Amino acid sequence: MPVNQDVVITCALTGAGDTVGRSPHVPVTPEQIAASAVEAAGAGAAVVHIHVREPETGAPSRDPRLYREVVERIRETGTDVVINLTAGMGGDLVIDPEAPLRQLPGTDLVSGLDRLPHVEELLPDICTLDCGSLNFGDGSNLYVSTPDMLRTGAKRIQELGVRPELEIFDTGQLWFAKQLLAEGLLDDPTVFQLCMGIPWGAPADPGVLQAMVNMLPQGAQWASFALGRMQMPWVAQSILLGGHVRVGLEDNLYLGKGVKATNGQLVERAVRITESLGSRVATPDEARAKLGLRPRA
């Protein structure tokens, strides 16, 4: 597979992980998240991937009002960037290992449709669809996304005319995403995000990434990322296999050992790697064309 010559860079701004206390640069409030999106776009990101957090605590949130404020603040600046809203929140199940039917604090589990109110209201360019269930880290935390939930969510996203980014954490999830395509619940071009190194999904192993790329449907657009210190090596891995890239504070807090990064700095590093490989960074309009999105309003 040829090296990707025109690379779409996505910046995942804040995520839902317990990172707020670990870096002063992780944006929390809608104002901070929007400002970080503008910074990332200025550094070269064509796409910003957005979670929201409770402004007072930094805890992850599904509140549509917070999403609305972030999106409005970005648009008010006139910044040209593709908006990608997570729709993965609402899948967390923490069980008592001694009494598995008892849910523990940290559980936030709702139906597939109840993960989409902000998408229905704001109609972003892209929203994510997490394509399967997963043992999410050590302990007893599960991410739940069943085939029935996925079919319901994919159909609704399709009705809304929003492009789903298919979040793939392991090979079986990719297998099922191709089943959704076969059932007509996904439209071309399909857009995949191959998520590597999240315990206990697909490891950040170049051979595993190659195997997943080999499984993709013909004509698919795809990107990949890995966590922590593997984030920047994975920029190169993805480009060399023909894919796009994702960086950002959702997945990695550091520029180097002991050096805390901003989203803009991580994007700048991804731009340098992209250009050092002889590729160019795609503009937002070019990203829209590649990913089959509506032209900018």
C-alpha positions as a printed Julia matrix, in Angstrom:
297×3 Matrix{Float64}:
   0.0     0.0    0.0
   1.46    3.4   -0.96
   2.47    6.15   1.43
  -0.39    8.61   1.92
   0.57   11.78   0.05
  -2.26   13.98   1.43
  -2.7    13.51   5.16
  -5.71   14.61   7.19
  -4.65   15.46  10.76
  -7.26   15.09  13.5
  -6.68   16.59  16.94
  -8.51   14.87  19.82
  -8.73   17.77  22.22
  -9.63   16.48  25.68
 -11.26   13.03  25.76
 -13.01   11.6   28.79
 -10.08   10.12  30.67
  -8.78   11.07  34.11
  -6.17   13.46  32.7
  -7.26   16.87  33.98
  -5.1    16.69  37.11
  -2.12   15.37  35.18
  -1.6    18.34  32.87
  -2.56   22.02  33.07
  -3.06   22.04  29.31
  -6.04   19.64  29.17
  -9.04   21.85  28.3
 -12.08   21.53  30.54
 -14.58   24.36  30.06
 -16.35   24.97  26.73
 -14.31   28.16  26.35
 -11.05   26.26  26.88
 -12.04   23.4   24.57
 -13.06   25.81  21.8
  -9.84   27.81  22.21
  -7.84   24.58  22.0
  -9.71   23.65  18.82
  -8.8    26.98  17.26
  -5.17   26.51  18.35
  -5.06   23.01  16.81
  -6.61   24.22  13.56
  -4.08   27.03  13.35
  -1.28   24.49  13.77
  -2.53   22.37  10.88
  -5.36   20.11  12.1
  -8.14   19.76   9.54
 -10.41   17.97  12.04
 -11.03   18.46  15.75
 -12.49   15.59  17.77
 -14.54   16.91  20.68
 -15.59   15.55  24.06
 -16.99   17.82  26.75
 -16.43   17.89  30.51
 -18.29   19.28  33.49
 -16.73   22.74  33.89
 -16.6    22.61  37.7
 -15.1    19.12  38.09
 -13.54   18.1   34.78
 -15.62   14.91  34.8
 -16.76   13.59  31.4
 -20.21   14.73  30.31
 -22.93   14.06  27.71
 -24.67   17.42  28.22
 -25.83   18.76  24.82
 -25.65   22.33  26.16
 -21.89   21.99  26.64
 -21.44   20.6   23.13
 -23.53   23.46  21.74
 -21.41   26.06  23.5
 -18.15   24.54  22.25
 -19.36   24.32  18.65
 -20.82   27.83  18.7
 -17.61   29.28  20.14
 -15.52   27.61  17.42
 -17.83   28.78  14.66
 -17.97   32.32  16.03
 -14.22   32.64  15.49
 -14.61   31.92  11.78
 -12.06   29.1   12.06
 -12.26   26.64   9.18
 -12.1    23.2   10.77
 -14.1    19.99  10.46
 -16.17   19.28  13.6
 -16.1    15.69  14.89
 -18.23   15.1   18.01
 -17.9    11.96  20.06
 -21.02    9.85  20.35
 -19.3     7.23  22.45
 -20.28    8.55  25.86
 -22.97    6.53  27.62
 -21.35    3.12  27.19
 -19.54    2.77  30.51
 -20.44   -0.12  32.78
 -18.51   -0.72  36.0
 -19.52   -3.92  37.74
 -18.84   -5.43  41.14
 -16.71   -8.5   40.33
 -18.2   -10.33  43.31
 -21.79   -9.4   42.38
 -21.71   -8.71  38.63
 -25.34   -7.56  38.37
 -24.53   -4.64  40.69
 -23.33   -1.48  38.97
 -20.61    0.58  40.64
 -19.93    4.33  40.55
 -18.59    5.37  37.17
 -21.35    3.57  35.3
 -22.99    5.67  32.6
 -24.87    3.24  30.38
 -27.66    4.35  28.04
 -29.16    3.13  24.78
 -27.66    3.75  21.37
 -30.17    6.49  20.59
 -29.63    8.18  23.96
 -25.96    8.69  22.99
 -27.0    10.94  20.08
 -29.05   13.99  21.28
 -26.16   16.43  20.71
 -25.59   14.97  17.25
 -29.29   15.36  16.4
 -29.25   18.98  17.56
 -25.93   20.19  16.17
 -25.53   18.02  13.03
 -21.73   18.01  13.09
 -19.66   17.03  10.06
 -18.66   13.77  11.79
 -19.68   11.82  14.88
 -18.04    8.7   16.23
 -19.55    5.24  16.42
 -17.66    2.87  18.73
 -18.05   -0.46  16.95
 -18.12   -2.98  19.77
 -17.82   -3.82  23.43
 -14.48   -3.99  25.22
 -12.81   -4.74  28.54
 -11.71   -1.13  29.04
  -8.52   -1.22  31.06
  -7.83   -3.27  34.15
 -10.44   -3.81  36.82
 -14.12   -4.22  36.06
 -14.82   -1.36  33.62
 -16.57   -2.41  30.42
 -17.43   -0.37  27.37
 -20.76   -1.64  26.06
 -21.81   -1.27  22.44
 -23.84   -4.28  21.32
 -24.76   -5.2   17.72
 -28.35   -4.09  18.33
 -27.2    -0.75  19.77
 -24.84   -0.25  16.83
 -27.46   -1.0   14.21
 -29.87    1.45  15.86
 -27.21    4.15  16.21
 -25.85    3.71  12.68
 -29.32    3.96  11.18
 -30.09    7.18  13.07
 -26.75    8.75  12.15
 -27.41    7.84   8.52
 -30.86    9.46   8.69
 -29.3    12.66  10.06
 -26.86   12.86   7.15
 -23.85   12.9    9.51
 -20.73   10.95   8.57
 -19.89    8.31  11.2
 -16.25    7.78  12.09
 -16.09    4.1   12.96
 -13.97    3.66  16.08
 -12.27    0.26  15.89
 -10.58   -1.1   19.01
 -10.03   -4.67  17.81
 -10.36   -6.86  14.74
 -13.79   -8.22  15.63
 -15.14   -4.68  15.72
 -13.82   -4.11  12.21
 -15.5    -7.32  11.12
 -18.82   -6.05  12.49
 -18.39   -2.58  10.95
 -18.12   -4.31   7.56
 -21.36   -6.11   8.4
 -23.06   -2.74   8.99
 -21.82   -1.68   5.55
 -23.18   -4.87   4.0
 -26.56   -4.21   5.61
 -26.72   -0.72   4.09
 -26.41    1.09   7.43
 -23.22    2.9    6.36
 -22.69    5.06   3.3
 -19.56    5.38   1.19
 -16.94    6.52   1.75
 -16.65    4.7    5.05
 -14.36    6.42   7.55
 -12.44    4.32  10.07
 -10.35    5.25  13.11
  -8.11    2.34  14.15
  -7.52    2.77  17.89
  -4.36    1.03  19.1
  -2.84    0.39  22.48
  -5.97    0.76  24.62
  -6.03   -2.07  27.18
  -7.48   -4.54  26.31
  -8.06   -4.0   22.63
  -5.66   -4.13  19.71
  -2.04   -3.6   20.83
   0.11   -0.85  19.34
   1.92   -3.31  17.12
   2.75   -2.46  13.49
   1.89   -5.99  12.4
  -1.56   -5.74  13.96
  -2.12   -2.36  12.29
  -1.13   -3.85   8.93
  -3.56   -6.74   9.47
  -6.4    -4.31  10.28
  -5.59   -2.18   7.24
  -5.76   -5.34   5.13
  -9.29   -5.95   6.45
 -10.66   -2.54   5.48
 -13.31   -2.37   2.76
 -12.19   -1.13  -0.61
 -12.23    2.65  -0.88
 -12.35    3.27   2.88
 -10.74    6.35   4.37
  -8.89    5.56   7.57
  -6.69    6.93  10.29
  -4.97    5.37  13.26
  -3.56    6.46  16.59
  -1.77    4.97  19.58
  -1.51    6.11  23.17
   1.21    7.87  25.11
   4.76    7.73  23.82
   3.59    5.76  20.78
   1.5     8.69  19.5
   4.15   10.22  17.25
   5.62    6.94  15.96
   2.05    6.06  15.0
   1.78    9.21  12.89
   4.55    7.75  10.73
   3.13    4.21  10.86
  -0.25    5.4    9.62
   1.11    7.55   6.81
   3.45    4.79   5.58
   0.5     2.39   5.34
  -1.63    4.91   3.43
  -3.69    6.38   6.29
  -4.45    9.64   8.02
  -3.42   10.51  11.58
  -4.73   11.59  14.98
  -2.88   13.31  17.78
  -4.01   15.31  20.82
  -4.28   15.43  24.58
  -7.02   12.8   24.66
  -4.35   10.21  23.87
  -1.02   11.68  25.01
   0.05   14.49  27.35
   3.73   14.83  26.45
   6.02   16.24  23.77
   8.93   14.35  25.32
   9.93   12.89  28.65
   8.69   15.27  31.35
   7.6    17.93  28.82
   3.85   18.6   28.91
   2.32   19.43  25.53
  -0.53   21.58  24.27
  -2.79   20.38  21.5
  -1.24   22.91  19.14
   2.26   21.6   19.85
   1.21   18.01  19.21
  -0.32   19.02  15.88
   2.84   20.94  14.96
   4.9    17.81  15.65
   2.54   15.73  13.48
   2.89   18.28  10.68
   6.68   18.01  10.84
   6.58   14.21  10.71
   4.13   14.29   7.81
   6.25   16.67   5.79
   9.48   14.84   6.64
   7.99   11.75   5.0
   7.43   13.72   1.8
   3.68   14.06   2.3
   1.59   17.18   2.64
  -1.02   18.21   5.21
  -4.57   18.34   3.86
  -6.66   21.48   4.32
 -10.13   21.31   5.87
 -11.73   21.58   2.41
  -9.54   18.77   1.15
 -10.48   16.71   4.2
 -14.15   17.29   3.47
 -13.7    16.05  -0.08
 -11.74   12.97   1.01
 -14.18   12.03   3.79
 -17.32   12.66   1.77
 -18.53   15.55   3.92
 -20.77   18.46   3.06
 -18.91   21.56   1.79
 -18.36   24.26   4.37
 -21.5    26.34   4.89
